[in-house]
Amino acid sequence: MRALLFSTITAASVLAFGAAMAAAPQSIDGKIKHLTSKTLTLADGSSYMLPKNFSAKGLKAGEKVHVAFDVMNKKNEATSVTVVK
Protein backbone atom coordinates (compact mmCIF):
# COMPACT_ATOMS: atom_id res chain seq x y z
CA MET A 1 0.00 0.00 0.00
CA ARG A 2 2.80 2.42 0.89
CA ALA A 3 4.62 1.65 -2.37
CA LEU A 4 1.48 2.41 -4.38
CA LEU A 5 0.90 5.67 -2.52
CA PHE A 6 4.54 6.70 -2.98
CA SER A 7 4.40 5.90 -6.71
CA THR A 8 1.22 7.91 -7.13
CA ILE A 9 2.64 10.93 -5.29
CA THR A 10 5.87 10.76 -7.29
CA ALA A 11 4.02 10.58 -10.62
CA ALA A 12 1.76 13.50 -9.66
CA SER A 13 4.78 15.59 -8.65
CA VAL A 14 6.54 14.93 -11.95
CA LEU A 15 3.42 15.84 -13.95
CA ALA A 16 2.84 19.02 -11.94
CA PHE A 17 6.46 20.11 -12.38
CA GLY A 18 6.26 19.50 -16.15
CA ALA A 19 3.08 21.57 -16.44
CA ALA A 20 4.61 24.41 -14.44
CA MET A 21 7.68 24.47 -16.66
CA ALA A 22 5.55 24.55 -19.82
CA ALA A 23 3.70 27.62 -18.52
CA ALA A 24 6.86 29.43 -17.40
CA PRO A 25 7.63 32.76 -19.08
CA GLN A 26 10.19 32.63 -21.85
CA SER A 27 12.44 35.21 -23.49
CA ILE A 28 14.49 35.78 -26.62
CA ASP A 29 16.91 38.36 -28.01
CA GLY A 30 16.83 39.33 -31.67
CA LYS A 31 16.64 42.05 -34.28
CA ILE A 32 13.30 43.52 -35.29
CA LYS A 33 12.36 42.58 -38.85
CA HIS A 34 8.83 44.02 -38.88
CA LEU A 35 6.72 45.91 -36.34
CA THR A 36 3.03 46.83 -36.34
CA SER A 37 0.75 48.02 -33.56
CA LYS A 38 -0.28 44.38 -32.95
CA THR A 39 2.76 42.21 -33.77
CA LEU A 40 6.52 42.16 -33.59
CA THR A 41 8.47 39.90 -35.95
CA LEU A 42 12.14 39.16 -35.37
CA ALA A 43 14.79 38.47 -38.03
CA ASP A 44 14.60 34.73 -37.26
CA GLY A 45 10.93 34.75 -38.32
CA SER A 46 9.41 34.38 -34.85
CA SER A 47 6.34 36.56 -34.22
CA TYR A 48 4.93 37.94 -30.97
CA MET A 49 1.51 39.43 -30.27
CA LEU A 50 1.86 42.79 -28.51
CA PRO A 51 -0.36 43.87 -25.60
CA LYS A 52 -3.22 46.26 -26.47
CA ASN A 53 -1.70 49.16 -24.55
CA PHE A 54 1.85 48.59 -25.85
CA SER A 55 3.72 51.68 -27.04
CA ALA A 56 6.22 50.95 -29.81
CA LYS A 57 7.63 54.46 -29.50
CA GLY A 58 11.33 54.37 -30.27
CA LEU A 59 11.35 50.86 -31.74
CA LYS A 60 12.25 50.33 -35.40
CA ALA A 61 13.33 47.62 -37.82
CA GLY A 62 16.94 46.50 -37.34
CA GLU A 63 17.00 47.33 -33.64
CA LYS A 64 18.13 44.59 -31.22
CA VAL A 65 15.53 43.82 -28.54
CA HIS A 66 14.85 41.46 -25.66
CA VAL A 67 11.32 40.01 -25.75
CA ALA A 68 9.77 38.32 -22.71
CA PHE A 69 6.71 36.28 -23.65
CA ASP A 70 4.19 33.64 -22.65
CA VAL A 71 2.77 30.99 -24.97
CA MET A 72 -1.03 31.25 -24.85
CA ASN A 73 -3.25 29.15 -27.15
CA LYS A 74 -0.18 28.25 -29.24
CA LYS A 75 0.63 31.95 -29.81
CA ASN A 76 3.57 33.92 -28.47
CA GLU A 77 2.25 36.86 -26.44
CA ALA A 78 4.87 39.45 -25.53
CA THR A 79 4.82 40.64 -21.94
CA SER A 80 7.68 43.11 -22.40
CA VAL A 81 10.00 44.38 -25.13
CA THR A 82 13.21 46.22 -24.23
CA VAL A 83 16.00 47.58 -26.38
CA VAL A 84 19.34 45.79 -25.98
CA LYS A 85 22.43 47.97 -26.30
C-alpha positions in Angstrom: 0.0 0.0 0.0 2.8 2.4 0.9 4.6 1.7 -2.4 1.5 2.4 -4.4 0.9 5.7 -2.5 4.5 6.7 -3.0 4.4 5.9 -6.7 1.2 7.9 -7.1 2.6 10.9 -5.3 5.9 10.8 -7.3 4.0 10.6 -10.6 1.8 13.5 -9.7 4.8 15.6 -8.6 6.5 14.9 -11.9 3.4 15.8 -13.9 2.8 19.0 -11.9 6.5 20.1 -12.4 6.3 19.5 -16.2 3.1 21.6 -16.4 4.6 24.4 -14.4 7.7 24.5 -16.7 5.6 24.6 -19.8 3.7 27.6 -18.5 6.9 29.4 -17.4 7.6 32.8 -19.1 10.2 32.6 -21.9 12.4 35.2 -23.5 14.5 35.8 -26.6 16.9 38.4 -28.0 16.8 39.3 -31.7 16.6 42.1 -34.3 13.3 43.5 -35.3 12.4 42.6 -38.9 8.8 44.0 -38.9 6.7 45.9 -36.3 3.0 46.8 -36.3 0.7 48.0 -33.6 -0.3 44.4 -33.0 2.8 42.2 -33.8 6.5 42.2 -33.6 8.5 39.9 -36.0 12.1 39.2 -35.4 14.8 38.5 -38.0 14.6 34.7 -37.3 10.9 34.8 -38.3 9.4 34.4 -34.9 6.3 36.6 -34.2 4.9 37.9 -31.0 1.5 39.4 -30.3 1.9 42.8 -28.5 -0.4 43.9 -25.6 -3.2 46.3 -26.5 -1.7 49.2 -24.5 1.9 48.6 -25.9 3.7 51.7 -27.0 6.2 50.9 -29.8 7.6 54.5 -29.5 11.3 54.4 -30.3 11.4 50.9 -31.7 12.3 50.3 -35.4 13.3 47.6 -37.8 16.9 46.5 -37.3 17.0 47.3 -33.6 18.1 44.6 -31.2 15.5 43.8 -28.5 14.9 41.5 -25.7 11.3 40.0 -25.8 9.8 38.3 -22.7 6.7 36.3 -23.6 4.2 33.6 -22.6 2.8 31.0 -25.0 -1.0 31.2 -24.8 -3.2 29.1 -27.1 -0.2 28.3 -29.2 0.6 32.0 -29.8 3.6 33.9 -28.5 2.2 36.9 -26.4 4.9 39.4 -25.5 4.8 40.6 -21.9 7.7 43.1 -22.4 10.0 44.4 -25.1 13.2 46.2 -24.2 16.0 47.6 -26.4 19.3 45.8 -26.0 22.4 48.0 -26.3 
